[in-house]
Amino acid sequence: MFLEQGIKPENKFWKYLLGSVFIIAASFVGQIPLTAAVFYKTAVEKKAFPTTDQGVMKMFESNMTLFLVMISFIFALAGIYFVVKYIHHQTLLSVTTSRAKVDWKRVSFSFFVWTIFSLLSFLFVYLKSPENFVLNFNLVPFLILVVLGTILIPIQTSTEEYVFRGYLMQGFANLARNRWFPLLMTSVIFGSMHWANPEVVKMGNIIMIYYIGTGLFLGVITLMDEGMELALGFHAANNLIGALLVTSDWSVFQTHSIFKDLSEPSAGIDVILPVVVIYPILLFIFSKKYGWTNWKERLTGDI
């Protein structure tokens, strides 16, 4: 069983606190190239150092920004590997899945399903209000984005999944010895990590329903499927397709995507719809394909 793989007498909760600090420190080390680049550019151009994340993001060409930002996730992923192996004496596989090896078919299926949902959702929005979008396509920068995004964005999303649905979920299970507490805690923390996003500033705190709801959905599919494969595929598709398909001036990343959204963001039905309609549909699809049963015990039972 997935959560049980991390429950050992020697896995005291202080080790998870120490490990979390180490992973955060590794992420900060990975931010040194971006920080150095910002210092260099401000010095050369004799400009003031940017005081906001959004200001930093707009200092460089967007593909360069993507590359520099993603370096921190590479370091964080290496930090996760070190912590799991040398502090907890587990294998990376043990915080990935309960199966004998990673089921890449599950990863691919989840990626494919959410890609289709994402494309259909964008098509619906585009046909409804085409005046809100302009063609942003520029072949060479877009191809560079495809290469960088295909390599780096899955590293970013996998790092987040290993932290929340793998490492911390097993850590909270060690603490509480049940399933509902790690599910709830990782969902809230995952959503809260997005609080600094410019989308929250633009749309208000109501968008946190989407972020926390997404964390809850990813936690549910991890517990029901006894592994992170479906969450890994979904998260990679969500971020990669979003980066390639549409950008806006108010999103976290401005990319050389195919379209640009010119609309003024507002929190409406599009914030609630995925959580209350689309995610339940996905749960139904996954449950039928993988034969999930005993929902109450898998999501709320004791360990």
N, C-alpha and C positions, 0 to 999 in steps of 0.2 A: 504494500500500500504506500502511496506517495508520501503522505505526511509522516507516517511511521518510520520511514527511512532515515529521517533526521532526529528521531527520538532515541537518544542514548543517555545513559547516566552521566557520562563525561561531557555532554553538550549542555553545560550550564548556560543560563540566559546571559550572564556577563560576557560569555564568549561571543554571543551575537552582537552585543553592544560594542565590544572591541572590534569585531569583524566589520561592523557597519562603519565605525570610525575609520578603519583602514581603507575600506572601499571609497569613502568620501574623500579621504586624503589622496588616494590614487587618482580620483577624478580631478582634484585640484591640480595635481602635478600635470595631468593631461591638458590643463587649461593654460599652461605656461606659454606654449607657442602662440596661442591667440593673444594673450596678454602682451607678449613681446612684440608681436606684429602691430598691435594697437599703439604701444609706446613708440615704436619706430615710425609709424605713419604720422602720429601727432607731432613728433619731433621734426620730421622732414618737412611736413606741411605747416609747421608752426601753428597748430590748432589746439584748442583746449581738449583735455582728456574727456571722453564721453562719460556722462554720469548715469546713464541708463543702459540696460541690456539692448533695448531697441536701437539706441545710438551706436552701440558697438556693432550690431548686426548690419547697419547701413554704411559702415566705413569702407567695406571691401565689396568687390564684385561678388555676386551671390554664390557662385560656385566655389570661390575661394573661402567665403564665409562658411559654407557647408562643410568644406574640408577641415578648416581650423576648429570649428565647433565639435565635429565628430571625433577629433583626436582624444578628447577627454573620455569618451565612452569606450574607446579602445583600452585606455589605461584602467578604467573602472572594471571592465570585463576581466582584464588580467588580475586586478585586485580581487575580484570574486573567486577566480580560480585559486589564487594563493590562499585566501581565507578558508575556502572549503577544504582544500587539501591539507594545509599545514596547521590550521587552528582547530578545525572540526574533524580532521582525518577521515573525510568522506571523498568520494569521487564526484566529479562534476555531473556524471550521469545520475547520481542519487538525488540531486536537486533539480533534475530535468524531468525524469519520468520514472515510473515504477516498472516499466518494461525492461527487458534484457538489453535493449539498445533503443536509440531514438527512432521513433516511427516517422520517417520523413514523408510517408504517404499522408499521414495525418496533417503534418505541417503544410504540405502542398494543397491538400483538399481545403483546409481552412483559408489559406491564402487565395485560392481560386474562388471560393464562395464569396469572400468579402470583397474581392476585386469586382466580381459581377454586381454585387449589391451597390458598391461605390459608383461604378460606371452608370448603372441604371438610375441611381439617385441623382447624379450630376445631370444626366440627360433630362430627367423630369424637371429639375430646377432650371436648366438652360432653356428648355422649350417653353416653360412657363413665363420666364422673364429674360429673353435673349438680350435685351438692352442693357442688362447688368454686367455683361461679359464682353470682352474684346479679345481678339486673337493675339496671343503673346508669343507665338512660335518663332523661334530663331534657330535654324538648324544646328549650327556648330555648338553654341552654348547648350542647346537642349541635349545633344548627343553626349557632351561632357557630363551634364547632369545625370543622364541615364547611367553612365558608367560609374560616376561617384555615388549616386543614389543606390544603385543595385548592390554595391559593395559595402557602403558605410551605413546606410539607413537600417538594414537588418542587424548590423552590429549594435546600433543605438537601441533599437526596439528589443533585441534579445537581452541586452544589458539590463534594461528596465524590467523585463520579465524575470530574469534571474534574480534580481534584487527583490521584487515584490512577490511574484507567484512562486518563486523557488526558495531563496534564502530566508526572507522574512516570514513567509508563510510557515515554513518548518520551524523557525525560531519561536513564533507565537504559539505554535502547536506544542512545542516543548514547555512553554510557560503555562498554558491553560489546559492542556491535555484534552482539548475538544476541537471541533471543526468550525463552529460558528465564530469563535473569537478571532482566529487568524484570517478568516474570510472577511469579517467586518473591518478589522484593523488595517489590513493591507489595502482594502478598497478605499478607506478614508484617507490613509496616508498617500496613496497613489493619486487620488483626486486633488489632495491639498498641494502636492508638488507642482501642480499646474496653476496655482493661484497667481503666480507672478506673470503668467502669459498675458500678452497684450489683448487677447480675446476677452479675458475677464474684465479688463479695464473698459473695453468697448461695450460689452454686452451686460456687464453686471454680474453679481455673484450667483445669479440663477443658472449660469452656464456650468456651475460646479455640479449641478444635478447630472449633467452629461459626463463630466470627468469621473465623478465618484461612481456613477452608474456603469460606466465602461470598466472601471476597476472591479466592480462587483461582478459584472458579466465575465470578465477574464478569470476571476477567482472561481466562479461557479464551474466554468468549463474545465478548469484545472482540477478541481476536486472531483467532479463527476467522471472525468476521463482518467483520473489517477496519473496525470502527467501534464507537462506544459506545452506539448506539441501544438495543440489547437490554438492556444494563446499566442505562441510564437508566430504561427502563420497569420493569424488575424492581425496582430499588431504590426507586423512587417508590411502587410498589404495596405493597412490603413494609412501608414505614414508615407510609404513609397508611392502609392497611387495618388495620394493627395499632393505630394511634392511634384509629381510629373504632370498632373492634370490641371490644377488651378492654383493660382497664388493671389495675394492681395497685399495692399500696403499696410494692413493692420494685423496680419498673421505673424506667427513666430518667425517663420522663414519666408523670405521673398526668394523665389526660385525662377529659373528660366523655364517655366511650365508652358503648357500649350495655351491655356487661357488665363486671363486676369479678371478677377472679380472686382467690379467698380462700385458695387452696392455698399451702402452704409450698414454696418452690422447691427443686428438687433436680435435679442433673445425671444424667439417665438416657438412655434410648434416644432421647428427643426431641432431644438434643443431637447425636447421631451420625447419626440417620436422615436429616435433610436432606442431609448431606454425602455419605453413601455410597449413598443410595437415590434421594431426590427430585431432587437436582441432576443425577445421571446421566440420569434420566428426562427432565428439561428439556433437557439437552444432546442427547438423542436426538430430541426433538420439534423443536428448533431446527435440528438438522443436516438432518433430512428436509425441513423446510419451505424452508430456504435453500440446500440442496445443498452442504453443507460436505464437502470432501475434503482429502487431504494433511495430516492432523492433525499428524503428527510434524514436518514442515517448518514449519508455521505456528506451532507451540507451542515448538519447541526449535531451529529452524534458525538459521543465521547470517544476518546482514544485510549 
